[in-house]
Amino acid sequence: MKYYFLASYLPEIQKDDLKIRFSLGELLEERFHVPEPDWKEIELVLLGRDLLILERLLSAKSVSIDHSLFSLEFWQDQIKSPKEGPAFVLDFLRSTDLRSVGFKEIDRLYVSYYEHVLGATANEFVRGYFTFQQNLRNLMAALRARSRGLDPSGYLIGEGEVVNLLSSSTAEDFGLSLEFPWIESLIKAETPHERQAMVEQIQWDYLDEHAGSDPFDFCMILAYLLKLEILERRLALSEDKGMEKVRRLGGL
């Protein structure tokens, strides 16, 4: 199906936009213009917002995330007594000591999510993007482990050539520069803020390169949705940091 009507009025967005002209919520209001098979693909993407809720709850952080498949209250109940929801999440909640959840456990949850998506999707763009996301998360885990003098192999999830290289290579770039030209820039990022900004740029560039050239194709709609998520997350973080600075200056 071609999305002539929907794609024709989506405003262009850039990663460095300072405000949202068309929100994720507005895009999702077009639900009834999207055939059921395509909507199922969108739901696979939106499920990642539920993982953000879980991540923040398990890290004892405040939660303000809209447009998830399940509510905040739903996940609060499942953490206490896992009974409903996607099987991979229930398996995680039941098999993890939820009193001490760190990077390693959260990475395991996300990789389970990626594997869930890869097993459920019928869309090649979605399949490619989540494979890329899994490789990127494993790379970030390997960089964190290496920076702490730890063996990266204990922090990687899944199988494949990328995991093998991250586990065994002693090269600065893990021998992955040819496959991932952006890896050197990621390694050079010195602060968490710089590294997060680089991850967002890498994700945005991937979407630009792999969404295809047909502006009315469903892949372009998916890429737009994923870009909105990146943009809204960045602006929300910027607002949070700004309010924190105001509180410090005001002695609050």
Disulfide bonds with the S-S distance in Angstrom:
none
